[in-house]
Amino acid sequence: MQKLFCLTLLISATVLPSSALCWAQETSPANAATETQTRSFEFRYGATIKELPSGAQVKVWIPIAETNPQQSVELKKSESPGTLNFGRDAEHQNKIGSFAFTADATTAAKFEVIYAVERKPSKPYREESANEESANSSQKKTYSRYLKANRTVPVTGKPIELLADIELPTDSTQKGRKLYDLVFEHMDYDKSKPGYGNGDSVWACDSRTGNCTDFHSLFISLSRNQSLAARFEIGFPLPSDSTSGKIGGYHCWAWFLSPEQGWIPVDISEADKHPEMKDRLFGYLPPDRVTFSTGRDIVLTPVSVAGPQNFFIYPHIEVDGQVWPKEKIELDFSFEDK
């Protein structure tokens, strides 16, 4: 496959044992759903916080899955050592769960949130508004939010050099497809190089490798530079060949906004792993996934000492005012079809 050079210079989802869960791991969604198929399942989001000093003050933040045009979500049950409260980040309006507690002598604390989810295939859609005036206002806010740079997703500089010799269509949908093809040709799904998984467009441009965060950050940088509002979405995949089991890690994808068709989904990293699905994964995503948050540089509420989260999918935990090492957090995600 011919690749494009920067001027400067998964593997399908598997059901893993809990010991294989890790923080930088992304697993792959299923790719065999039909256009009309939905998937109903129970999803468990949990973790164990280990090696807590007795008497330590612990604060925990987690993303909360919600209903959106692609999924219907019901929070069925939660168990945590402190009262689970809810808030939203101001920029993206993600729902954020948080709780606090004092560690006891057991040195470990568990929590779990259980959801009932029904997921539809993702296709282009328009945001619904009560009237034309509110629709126009919502669109302006959307353009403002999703045309801006993020800390690791610039809209100028090195990634944009990839467009130097590219003639782009004027039609927004066709332009999005051209950028989708450009990232597909430029990058390979490869997690062997240190630095992958941070969703850094400059790193992705230089390394020409990475995971889903890197693929879609580069796509978003290019799209925003070309006045296509684009957003990052992250959640978890479900294997198509199993009805229950552990989930080994996150998966993410992107949407761009076309005035003609509305929001259009893309999954370029999955297309890279399954080239036979390349055309299919532009404008269509199978229902074997669940969304937990949208956007980058997410400011947690209540405010955390760590500042904005690059992206928000795993628990953020602080103990006595310090970020707790991820090595001392055992993640536990699982699903069961209903």
C-alpha positions in Angstrom: 0.0 0.0 0.0 1.5 3.4 -1.0 1.9 5.8 1.9 2.0 9.6 2.0 5.0 11.2 3.8 4.9 14.0 6.3 7.0 16.8 4.8 9.1 17.3 8.0 10.5 14.9 9.0 -6.5 -4.5 16.4 -6.8 -7.1 15.7 -10.5 -7.9 16.2 -11.9 -7.6 19.7 -11.1 -10.4 22.1 -12.5 -11.4 25.4 -9.6 -11.2 27.8 -9.1 -12.4 31.4 -9.1 -9.6 34.0 -5.4 -9.9 34.4 -4.9 -8.8 30.8 -6.7 -5.4 31.3 -4.4 -2.5 30.8 -4.7 1.3 30.6 -3.2 1.9 27.1 -5.1 -1.0 25.6 -7.6 -0.5 22.8 -9.6 -3.4 21.5 -11.5 -3.7 18.3 -15.3 -3.6 17.7 -17.1 -6.2 15.7 -17.5 -5.7 12.0 -20.3 -8.1 10.9 -23.5 -6.3 11.9 -26.2 -5.5 9.3 -27.6 -2.1 8.7 -30.7 -2.6 10.8 -29.4 -4.8 13.5 -29.4 -3.5 17.1 -27.6 -5.0 20.1 -29.0 -5.2 23.6 -26.6 -5.9 26.4 -25.7 -5.2 30.1 -22.4 -3.4 30.5 -20.5 -3.4 33.8 -17.9 -0.6 34.4 -15.8 -1.2 37.5 -12.4 -1.1 39.1 -10.5 -2.0 42.3 -8.3 0.7 43.9 -5.4 -1.1 45.5 -2.8 -0.4 48.2 -4.8 2.5 49.7 -3.3 3.8 53.0 -5.7 3.5 55.9 -7.3 6.9 56.5 -6.5 8.2 53.1 -8.9 10.7 51.4 -9.9 9.2 48.1 -11.7 11.0 45.2 -12.9 9.2 42.1 -14.2 10.4 38.8 -15.7 8.2 36.1 -17.5 8.8 32.7 -21.2 8.0 32.7 -22.7 6.5 29.6 -25.9 8.2 28.4 -28.6 7.9 25.7 -27.7 9.5 22.4 -28.9 9.1 18.8 -27.0 5.8 18.6 -27.8 4.2 21.9 -30.4 4.0 24.6 -28.9 3.7 28.1 -30.3 3.0 31.5 -28.2 3.1 34.6 -29.5 0.1 36.5 -27.3 -0.1 39.6 -24.2 1.4 41.2 -22.0 0.3 44.1 -19.3 2.5 45.5 -17.7 3.2 48.9 -19.0 6.8 48.7 -22.2 8.4 47.4 -22.1 8.6 43.6 -22.9 12.2 42.4 -23.3 13.5 38.9 -22.2 16.6 37.0 -21.2 17.7 33.5 -18.1 19.2 32.0 -18.9 22.7 30.7 -17.4 22.3 27.2 -18.8 19.0 26.0 -21.5 18.3 28.4 -20.3 14.8 29.2 -22.0 13.3 32.3 -19.4 12.7 35.0 -19.8 10.6 38.0 -17.8 11.2 41.2 -17.6 10.0 44.7 -15.3 10.5 47.7 -14.5 8.3 50.8 -12.0 7.7 53.5 -10.0 4.5 53.0 -10.3 1.9 55.8 -7.9 -0.7 56.9 -8.6 -3.2 54.0 -6.2 -1.2 51.7 -8.5 -1.8 48.6 -11.8 -0.4 47.5 -14.1 -1.6 44.7 -16.8 0.2 42.7 -19.1 -0.8 39.8 -21.8 0.8 37.6 -24.1 -1.4 35.7 -26.0 -0.3 32.5 -28.7 -1.7 30.3 -27.8 -0.6 26.7 -29.4 -0.9 23.3 -27.1 0.1 20.6 -28.1 0.9 16.9 -25.8 1.1 14.0 -24.3 4.6 13.6 -25.2 6.4 10.5 -25.3 10.1 9.4 -27.8 12.1 11.4 -29.0 15.6 12.0 -29.3 17.1 15.5 -32.9 17.7 16.5 -34.0 21.1 17.8 -37.4 22.5 18.8 -37.3 25.2 16.1 -35.1 26.7 13.4 -33.8 29.4 15.6 -32.5 27.0 18.3 -31.2 24.7 15.5 -29.1 27.6 14.1 -27.9 28.5 17.6 -26.9 24.9 18.3 -25.1 24.6 15.0 -23.1 27.8 15.7 -22.0 26.4 19.1 -21.1 23.1 17.6 -19.0 24.8 14.9 -17.2 26.9 17.5 -16.5 23.9 19.8 -15.4 21.4 17.2 -13.3 23.7 15.0 -11.0 24.7 17.8 -7.6 23.1 18.5 -7.0 20.8 21.4 -3.7 20.4 23.3 -2.6 17.5 21.1 -4.9 18.1 18.2 -3.6 21.3 16.4 -5.4 22.8 13.4 -2.2 24.2 12.0 1.4 23.1 11.7 3.0 19.8 10.9 -0.1 17.6 10.3 -1.5 20.2 7.9 1.6 19.7 5.7 0.0 16.5 4.5 -2.5 18.6 2.6 0.2 20.5 0.6 -0.2 18.6 -2.6 -3.8 17.4 -2.2 -6.7 18.9 -4.1 -9.8 18.7 -1.9 -13.4 18.7 -3.2 -15.6 21.6 -2.2 -18.5 19.3 -1.2 -18.1 18.7 2.6 -19.0 15.0 2.5 -16.6 14.3 -0.3 -14.0 16.4 1.4 -14.4 14.3 4.6 -14.0 11.2 2.5 -10.8 12.5 1.0 -9.4 13.2 4.4 -10.5 9.7 5.6 -8.6 8.2 2.7 -5.5 10.4 3.4 -5.3 9.2 7.0 -5.9 5.6 5.9 -3.0 5.8 3.4 -0.7 7.7 5.7 -0.9 5.5 8.9 -0.7 1.9 9.9 -2.3 0.4 13.0 0.8 -0.4 15.1 1.3 0.0 18.9 5.0 -0.9 18.9 6.4 2.7 19.0 6.5 4.5 22.4 4.1 7.5 22.4 1.1 5.8 20.8 -2.3 6.1 22.4 -2.1 9.7 23.4 -4.1 11.0 20.4 -1.3 13.4 19.4 -1.7 14.5 15.8 1.9 15.6 15.4 3.2 12.3 16.8 0.8 10.4 14.5 2.0 12.4 11.5 5.6 11.7 12.2 5.3 8.1 13.3 2.7 7.1 10.7 1.5 4.5 13.3 -0.6 4.4 16.4 -4.0 3.2 17.7 -7.5 4.6 17.3 -6.7 7.8 19.3 -3.9 8.6 17.0 -5.7 7.9 13.7 -8.7 9.9 14.7 -6.8 12.8 16.1 -5.0 13.3 12.8 -8.3 13.1 11.0 -9.8 15.7 13.3 -6.8 18.1 12.9 -7.1 17.9 9.1 -10.9 18.2 9.2 -10.9 21.3 11.4 -8.3 22.9 9.3 -10.6 22.5 6.4 -13.6 24.1 8.3 -15.2 20.7 8.9 -16.3 20.5 12.5 -15.1 17.2 13.9 -15.4 15.5 17.2 -13.8 12.6 19.1 -15.9 9.9 20.7 -14.7 7.1 22.9 -16.2 4.0 24.6 -15.8 0.3 24.5 -16.1 -2.4 21.9 -18.1 -5.7 22.0 -16.9 -8.8 20.3 -19.3 -10.1 17.6 -18.5 -13.7 18.3 -19.3 -13.8 22.0 -22.4 -13.0 24.0 -20.6 -12.2 27.3 -17.2 -11.7 28.8 -14.5 -9.3 29.8 -13.7 -6.2 27.7 -10.0 -5.6 27.4 -9.9 -1.9 26.7 -11.4 1.1 25.0 -12.1 2.0 21.4 -12.7 5.4 19.8 -13.9 6.9 16.5 -14.7 10.3 15.1 -17.6 12.3 13.6 -17.5 15.2 11.2 -20.3 17.6 10.3 -21.6 17.9 6.8 -24.3 20.6 6.1 -25.7 18.2 3.5 -26.0 15.1 5.6 -25.4 16.1 9.3 -22.9 14.2 11.5 -21.1 11.5 9.7 -19.2 8.7 11.6 -15.8 7.3 10.6 -13.6 4.5 12.1 -10.3 4.7 10.3 -8.2 2.6 12.6 -10.7 -0.3 12.3 -10.7 0.2 8.5 -6.9 -0.1 8.6 -7.2 -3.4 10.4 -10.0 -4.6 8.1 -9.3 -3.1 4.6 -12.2 -4.9 3.2 -14.4 -2.7 5.4 -12.8 0.6 4.4 -15.7 1.9 2.3 -18.2 0.6 4.8 -16.7 2.3 7.8 -17.1 5.7 6.3 -20.6 6.8 7.3 -21.5 3.6 9.1 -20.4 2.0 12.4 -21.7 -1.4 13.6 -23.6 -1.5 16.9 -21.0 -3.6 18.7 -19.8 -0.7 20.9 -21.0 1.7 23.6 -20.1 5.4 23.9 -19.0 6.9 27.2 -17.7 10.4 26.4 -17.1 12.9 23.7 -14.3 15.4 23.1 -10.8 16.1 24.4 -9.3 18.3 27.2 -12.2 17.4 29.5 -12.4 19.5 32.7 -13.7 17.2 35.4 -16.3 18.3 37.9 -15.7 18.7 40.8 -12.4 20.1 39.6 -9.4 17.7 40.0 -5.8 18.6 40.8 -4.7 16.9 37.5 -6.4 19.5 35.3 -8.1 18.6 32.0 -8.2 15.0 30.9 -6.7 14.3 27.5 -9.7 12.1 26.9 -12.0 10.5 29.4 -12.7 6.7 29.5 -11.0 5.2 32.5 -11.4 6.2 36.1 -9.5 9.2 37.4 -8.5 8.7 41.0 -6.8 11.0 43.5 -5.6 10.0 47.0 -4.7 12.7 49.5 -4.5 15.2 46.7 -2.2 13.2 44.4 -3.1 11.3 41.2 -3.2 7.6 42.1 -0.9 5.5 39.9 -2.7 3.6 37.2 -0.6 0.5 38.2 -2.6 0.5 41.4 -6.0 0.5 39.7 -7.4 -2.8 38.5 -9.9 -2.2 35.7 -12.9 -4.5 35.3 -15.2 -4.1 32.3 -17.6 -6.7 31.0 -20.8 -7.3 29.1 -23.6 -9.8 28.6 -26.0 -9.8 25.7 -29.7 -9.6 26.6 
